[in-house]
Amino acid sequence: MAQLKVTYKKSTIGYAEDQKATVRSLGLRKLNQSVIHQDTPVIRGMVFKVRHLVAVEEINDASATTSNAGGER
C-alpha cells in the first residue's frame, strides 16, 4: 500500500477552526514539518480539506524501504 508524505507549508492563521483542527489531527504542529500516513480515504479527505495549507507526495513502499544502509553496491 502506498503512503503519503504530508508537509505543512502555510499557517492556519486566519482560516476556519475546523481547518486548524484538521491540520493538527494530521499530526502537523510546526511549519515545514512532514508526517507520513498510510494512503487511506480518511487521510485523503483530510488532506483535500486543507490542500491549500499542505504539500503532498505519494511514496511507494519499495522506494521507502530501499536504502543503501549496508553499503552494498
DOVEXZA-204460 format. One record per atom (N, C-alpha, C, O): atom name; x, z, y. Coordinates in nm, 3 decimals. Example, Ala and Ser with C-alpha at 12.3 -4.5 7.8 and 13.67 -1.06 7.14 Angstrom:
// residues 2
REC atomo      c1      c3      c2
REC     N   1.319   0.780  -0.569
REC    CA   1.230   0.780  -0.450
REC     C   1.320   0.780  -0.330
REC     O   1.424   0.846  -0.332
REC     N   1.285   0.708  -0.225
REC    CA   1.367   0.714  -0.106
REC     C   1.290   0.787   0.003
REC     O   1.341   0.804   0.114
This chain:
// residues 73
REC atomo      c1      c3      c2
REC     N   0.084   0.000  -0.119
REC    CA   0.000   0.000   0.000
REC     C   0.088   0.000   0.125
REC     O   0.191   0.068   0.129
REC     N   0.049  -0.074   0.223
REC    CA   0.125  -0.083   0.347
REC     C   0.110   0.043   0.430
REC     O   0.018   0.123   0.411
REC     N   0.202   0.059   0.521
REC    CA   0.198   0.172   0.612
REC     C   0.199   0.120   0.755
REC     O   0.240   0.007   0.781
REC     N   0.153   0.204   0.846
REC    CA   0.152   0.169   0.987
REC     C   0.242   0.265   1.064
REC     O   0.234   0.387   1.047
REC     N   0.328   0.209   1.147
REC    CA   0.409   0.290   1.237
REC     C   0.341   0.284   1.373
REC     O   0.331   0.177   1.433
REC     N   0.295   0.399   1.422
REC    CA   0.222   0.407   1.547
REC     C   0.312   0.476   1.649
REC     O   0.360   0.587   1.625
REC     N   0.334   0.412   1.763
REC    CA   0.420   0.466   1.868
REC     C   0.337   0.488   1.993
REC     O   0.265   0.400   2.039
REC     N   0.349   0.609   2.048
REC    CA   0.276   0.649   2.169
REC     C   0.347   0.590   2.290
REC     O   0.459   0.632   2.322
REC     N   0.285   0.494   2.359
REC    CA   0.350   0.421   2.467
REC     C   0.299   0.451   2.608
REC     O   0.375   0.436   2.704
REC     N   0.175   0.494   2.622
REC    CA   0.119   0.515   2.755
REC     C   0.045   0.648   2.758
REC     O  -0.023   0.683   2.662
REC     N   0.058   0.721   2.867
REC    CA  -0.003   0.853   2.881
REC     C  -0.156   0.846   2.879
REC     O  -0.215   0.746   2.918
REC     N  -0.217   0.953   2.833
REC    CA  -0.363   0.962   2.828
REC     C  -0.422   1.019   2.957
REC     O  -0.543   1.037   2.967
REC     N  -0.338   1.047   3.055
REC    CA  -0.388   1.100   3.181
REC     C  -0.482   0.998   3.245
REC     O  -0.447   0.881   3.260
REC     N  -0.601   1.043   3.280
REC    CA  -0.700   0.956   3.342
REC     C  -0.792   0.886   3.243
REC     O  -0.880   0.811   3.284
REC     N  -0.771   0.911   3.114
REC    CA  -0.857   0.850   3.012
REC     C  -0.955   0.953   2.958
REC     O  -0.939   1.073   2.980
REC     N  -1.055   0.906   2.888
REC    CA  -1.162   0.992   2.837
REC     C  -1.106   1.096   2.738
REC     O  -1.005   1.073   2.672
REC     N  -1.174   1.208   2.731
REC    CA  -1.132   1.319   2.646
REC     C  -1.128   1.279   2.498
REC     O  -1.041   1.326   2.425
REC     N  -1.219   1.194   2.454
REC    CA  -1.218   1.154   2.314
REC     C  -1.096   1.068   2.280
REC     O  -1.048   1.071   2.167
REC     N  -1.045   0.992   2.377
REC    CA  -0.924   0.914   2.354
REC     C  -0.802   1.006   2.346
REC     O  -0.712   0.984   2.266
REC     N  -0.800   1.108   2.430
REC    CA  -0.692   1.207   2.422
REC     C  -0.691   1.275   2.287
REC     O  -0.585   1.295   2.228
REC     N  -0.809   1.311   2.238
REC    CA  -0.821   1.377   2.109
REC     C  -0.778   1.283   1.995
REC     O  -0.719   1.328   1.897
REC     N  -0.808   1.157   2.008
REC    CA  -0.769   1.060   1.905
REC     C  -0.618   1.046   1.898
REC     O  -0.561   1.042   1.788
REC     N  -0.552   1.039   2.012
REC    CA  -0.405   1.031   2.015
REC     C  -0.345   1.156   1.950
REC     O  -0.252   1.146   1.870
REC     N  -0.399   1.271   1.983
REC    CA  -0.349   1.397   1.925
REC     C  -0.372   1.401   1.774
REC     O  -0.286   1.448   1.700
REC     N  -0.488   1.353   1.729
REC    CA  -0.519   1.357   1.586
REC     C  -0.435   1.258   1.507
REC     O  -0.420   1.273   1.385
REC     N  -0.380   1.157   1.573
REC    CA  -0.286   1.067   1.507
REC     C  -0.150   1.135   1.489
REC     O  -0.063   1.082   1.420
REC     N  -0.132   1.252   1.549
REC    CA  -0.006   1.324   1.536
REC     C   0.092   1.295   1.647
REC     O   0.210   1.326   1.636
REC     N   0.043   1.235   1.755
REC    CA   0.130   1.197   1.867
REC     C   0.122   1.301   1.976
REC     O   0.013   1.333   2.024
REC     N   0.234   1.354   2.017
REC    CA   0.238   1.458   2.119
REC     C   0.316   1.416   2.244
REC     O   0.277   1.450   2.356
REC     N   0.425   1.341   2.225
REC    CA   0.510   1.303   2.338
REC     C   0.520   1.151   2.347
REC     O   0.508   1.081   2.247
REC     N   0.541   1.101   2.467
REC    CA   0.558   0.957   2.487
REC     C   0.676   0.907   2.406
REC     O   0.777   0.977   2.392
REC     N   0.665   0.787   2.355
REC    CA   0.765   0.719   2.272
REC     C   0.786   0.785   2.136
REC     O   0.880   0.749   2.065
REC     N   0.701   0.879   2.099
REC    CA   0.707   0.938   1.966
REC     C   0.640   0.842   1.868
REC     O   0.541   0.778   1.901
REC     N   0.695   0.833   1.748
REC    CA   0.637   0.747   1.645
REC     C   0.599   0.829   1.523
REC     O   0.666   0.927   1.490
REC     N   0.492   0.789   1.458
REC    CA   0.449   0.851   1.333
REC     C   0.415   0.738   1.236
REC     O   0.382   0.627   1.277
REC     N   0.424   0.768   1.108
REC    CA   0.390   0.671   1.005
REC     C   0.269   0.722   0.929
REC     O   0.267   0.836   0.882
REC     N   0.169   0.636   0.916
REC    CA   0.045   0.669   0.845
REC     C   0.020   0.563   0.739
REC     O   0.066   0.449   0.751
REC     N  -0.053   0.601   0.636
REC    CA  -0.099   0.504   0.538
REC     C  -0.199   0.410   0.607
REC     O  -0.272   0.451   0.697
REC     N  -0.200   0.286   0.565
REC    CA  -0.290   0.187   0.624
REC     C  -0.428   0.201   0.560
REC     O  -0.458   0.138   0.459
REC     N  -0.512   0.284   0.622
REC    CA  -0.648   0.306   0.574
REC     C  -0.747   0.266   0.684
REC     O  -0.708   0.257   0.801
REC     N  -0.872   0.243   0.649
REC    CA  -0.972   0.209   0.751
REC     C  -0.988   0.318   0.857
REC     O  -1.016   0.288   0.973
REC     N  -0.971   0.443   0.819
REC    CA  -0.984   0.554   0.914
REC     C  -0.874   0.546   1.020
REC     O  -0.901   0.555   1.140
REC     N  -0.751   0.528   0.976
REC    CA  -0.638   0.519   1.069
REC     C  -0.650   0.393   1.154
REC     O  -0.624   0.397   1.274
REC     N  -0.691   0.282   1.093
REC    CA  -0.709   0.157   1.170
REC     C  -0.813   0.176   1.280
REC     O  -0.796   0.125   1.391
REC     N  -0.921   0.248   1.250
REC    CA  -1.024   0.273   1.350
REC     C  -0.973   0.359   1.464
REC     O  -1.006   0.334   1.580
REC     N  -0.893   0.460   1.432
REC    CA  -0.837   0.546   1.536
REC     C  -0.741   0.466   1.625
REC     O  -0.744   0.480   1.747
REC     N  -0.658   0.384   1.563
REC    CA  -0.563   0.302   1.638
REC     C  -0.638   0.203   1.727
REC     O  -0.599   0.179   1.841
REC     N  -0.746   0.144   1.674
REC    CA  -0.825   0.049   1.752
REC     C  -0.883   0.115   1.877
REC     O  -0.889   0.054   1.983
REC     N  -0.925   0.240   1.863
REC    CA  -0.986   0.311   1.975
REC     C  -0.885   0.334   2.089
REC     O  -0.924   0.332   2.206
REC     N  -0.759   0.355   2.057
REC    CA  -0.657   0.383   2.159
REC     C  -0.550   0.274   2.161
REC     O  -0.434   0.301   2.192
REC     N  -0.588   0.151   2.128
REC    CA  -0.493   0.040   2.118
REC     C  -0.420   0.012   2.250
REC     O  -0.311  -0.045   2.249
REC     N  -0.480   0.052   2.363
REC    CA  -0.417   0.030   2.494
REC     C  -0.312   0.138   2.525
REC     O  -0.240   0.127   2.624
REC     N  -0.303   0.241   2.440
REC    CA  -0.209   0.351   2.462
REC     C  -0.095   0.353   2.361
REC     O   0.005   0.423   2.381
REC     N  -0.109   0.279   2.252
REC    CA  -0.010   0.284   2.145
REC     C   0.037   0.145   2.106
REC     O  -0.027   0.044   2.138
REC     N   0.150   0.141   2.037
REC    CA   0.201   0.018   1.977
REC     C   0.201   0.040   1.826
REC     O   0.232   0.149   1.779
REC     N   0.167  -0.065   1.751
REC    CA   0.154  -0.052   1.606
REC     C   0.238  -0.157   1.536
REC     O   0.239  -0.274   1.574
REC     N   0.310  -0.113   1.432
REC    CA   0.386  -0.204   1.346
REC     C   0.340  -0.182   1.204
REC     O   0.316  -0.068   1.163
REC     N   0.327  -0.288   1.129
REC    CA   0.295  -0.275   0.987
REC     C   0.426  -0.272   0.909
REC     O   0.513  -0.357   0.928
REC     N   0.440  -0.174   0.822
REC    CA   0.561  -0.156   0.743
REC     C   0.525  -0.177   0.597
REC     O   0.433  -0.113   0.545
REC     N   0.597  -0.267   0.530
REC    CA   0.577  -0.287   0.387
REC     C   0.652  -0.179   0.311
REC     O   0.758  -0.134   0.356
REC     N   0.599  -0.137   0.197
REC    CA   0.664  -0.033   0.118
REC     C   0.803  -0.076   0.072
REC     O   0.892   0.009   0.066
REC     N   0.823  -0.202   0.041
REC    CA   0.954  -0.249  -0.005
REC     C   1.059  -0.231   0.103
REC     O   1.171  -0.188   0.074
REC     N   1.026  -0.264   0.228
REC    CA   1.124  -0.251   0.336
REC     C   1.143  -0.107   0.379
REC     O   1.250  -0.071   0.429
REC     N   1.041  -0.023   0.360
REC    CA   1.052   0.116   0.400
REC     C   1.137   0.196   0.302
REC     O   1.201   0.294   0.342
REC     N   1.139   0.157   0.176
REC    CA   1.214   0.234   0.077
REC     C   1.350   0.175   0.047
REC     O   1.433   0.240  -0.017
REC     N   1.376   0.053   0.092
REC    CA   1.504  -0.011   0.066
REC     C   1.605   0.033   0.171
REC     O   1.582   0.019   0.291
REC     N   1.715   0.084   0.124
REC    CA   1.823   0.122   0.217
REC     C   1.956   0.103   0.147
REC     O   1.962   0.086   0.025
REC     N   2.059   0.106   0.222
REC    CA   2.195   0.091   0.168
REC     C   2.265   0.226   0.172
REC     O   2.383   0.234   0.206
REC     N   2.195   0.331   0.138
REC    CA   2.250   0.466   0.146
REC     C   2.362   0.486   0.044
REC     O   2.455   0.563   0.069
REC     N   2.354   0.419  -0.070
REC    CA   2.456   0.436  -0.174
REC     C   2.582   0.356  -0.147
REC     O   2.681   0.372  -0.219
REC     N   2.581   0.271  -0.049
REC    CA   2.697   0.190  -0.016
REC     C   2.714   0.071  -0.107
REC     O   2.821   0.010  -0.108
REC     N   2.611   0.035  -0.185
REC    CA   2.620  -0.079  -0.274
REC     C   2.608  -0.209  -0.197
REC     O   2.544  -0.215  -0.092
REC     N   2.671  -0.315  -0.251
REC    CA   2.665  -0.444  -0.185
REC     C   2.602  -0.546  -0.272
REC     O   2.589  -0.662  -0.232
